[in-house]
């Protein structure tokens, strides 16, 4: 009895959800890809600088 009630209530809640449109999803994906590239570049630069510093010391 409880499982069927849970399924019914879950289905009712999913009807209330406002799902993002295609444009929203595309814009979000662009932000994630650009952010990932920027963070990767910054971390790569830091890694390179640290490596050069270690090589200079040793």
N, C-alpha and C positions, 0 to 999 in steps of 0.2 A: 504493500500500500504506500509506503513512504517513497519508494523508488519512483513509482508512477507519478506521485505528486511532485517530486523533485524534477522530473522530466517535463511535466506540464508547466511548472513555474519557470524553469530554465528557458523553455521555448517562448513563453510570454515575455521574459526579459530580453531575449534576443530580438524580438519584434520592436522593442523600444530603442535599440541601438541605431545610431546614425552612422552608417558606414561611410568612409571617405570615398570621394569620387576619384576618377581616373587621374585628373589633373593634380589633386592633392597627393596621391600616391607617387606620381612621377616627380613632383617637386621634392617630396621627402627623400626619394631615392637619390636625386641629384645632390641634395644637401649631404647625405651620408657619404656618397662617393667622393665629393670634393673635400669633406672634412677628413676622410680617411687618407686621401692623397696628401693633404697638408700635414697631418700628424706624422705620416710616414716620412715625409721630407724633413721635417724638423728633427725627428728622432735619428734619421740617417745623418744629418748634419752634426748633431750632438755626438753621435758615435764616431764620426770621422774626426772631429776635433779632439775628443778624448783619446783616440788612437794616436793622433799626431802628438799630443801632449805626452803620452806614455813613451812613445818612441824617442821623443826629445830628451826625456829624463834618463832612459836606459839606453 
